Amino acid sequence: MLRKIFQDLAVEFYWLKRDLLRRWPLDTPVGVVGIIALISGIVFMIMIWQGLAAVFRNLIPWVAGSQVGKVYWSSVAFSLKASFVFLIFCTSLIVFIIVKLTSKR
């Protein structure tokens, strides 16, 4: 009984994958750059929320004099990481638009 259920699910997933790949061809340059843009956008959004959480963690209990350096360097590290991910996101978005506009139909 359980084997039959798994076989039915395998058949359903096969047809779902086939329909998705036919509708959205992800092995083309547009698909690859789109995936990179989507993933980098999600990572950038997660990093922004982590940065906001770090700001609230550091500001709610007022920072003592011995922790000022720690807060400063954590903000510098966050800004470097966020700017790097934002640069990747913007570049991939620009490349996606260029590839999308120049691709043949």
Buried (B, 14 or more C-beta within 10 A) or exposed (E): EEEEEEEEEEEEEEEEEEEEEEEEEEEEEBBBBBEBBBEBBEBBEEBBEEBEEBBEEBEEEEBEEEEEEEBEEBBEEBEEBBEEBBEBBBBBBEBBEEBEEEEEE
